[in-house]
């Protein structure tokens, strides 16, 4: 498998955090992708490619991708 992806709503911060912690990258906004409660809603598209760095495991716990918010390697 080369690619997996997931979409979430912009207000679902818990899912966004979980996806990023699992090594997913935010690709962008899917505009007006869902019609609910009589209005269109946007979504966020996340993906992970085979060659993307995965979550860093430290003493059995997942600590993130190893990169800080700028994409630079973080200090451990």
Secondary structure, 3 states (H helix, E strand, C coil): CCEEEEEECCCCHHHHHHHHHCCCEEEEEEEEEEEECCEEEEEEEEEEECCCCCCCEECCEECCCCECCCCCECCC
